[in-house]
Amino acid sequence: MRDEISAALKQAMLDQDKRRTSTLRLISAAIKDRDIAARGAGRDPVSRDEIVEILTRMIRQRQESALAYEEGNRLDLAEQEREEIGIIQSFLPKQLDEAQLHSVCAEAVKQTGANGLRDIGKCMQALKARYPGRMDFGKASSLVKGMLT
């Protein structure tokens, strides 16, 4: 994934795409920061799952910023945030659609043997282990909760 981001950055610089270049530089910097922190703690460099986690966090931050800009009537800045979200999402695994999400949640409930609201955590833990970065875990949590009530 690092090589893919690096190659995309080089191509964006050749294409003189300023938005894409700046976004990819932010991604690279976030990954390098995490690598440095891991090295300081005596751990291995960042894994693919951790990169997906970094990208997911970056998307969430931009979604919050876009909402704040819209509330402040700064639609131009909100649009910039949405463009950055699109660029970041291009590096994430394909997201599950609604039907797939529903069936995966039902399968997790069945496999964990969940039978009440206190078992939501077990189901979510199983989903996070199997589908990192491939679903909105907020939606998944509400689906699982609905299945268990």
ABEGO torsion letter per residue (X at the ends): XAAAAAAAAAAAAAAGBAAAAAAAAAAAAAAAAAAAAAAAAGBBBBBAAAAAAAAAAAAAAAAAAAAAAAAAGBAAAAAAAAAAAAAAAAABBBBBBAAAAAAAAAAAAAAAGBABAAAAAAAAAAAAAABBGABBAAAAAAAAAAAAX
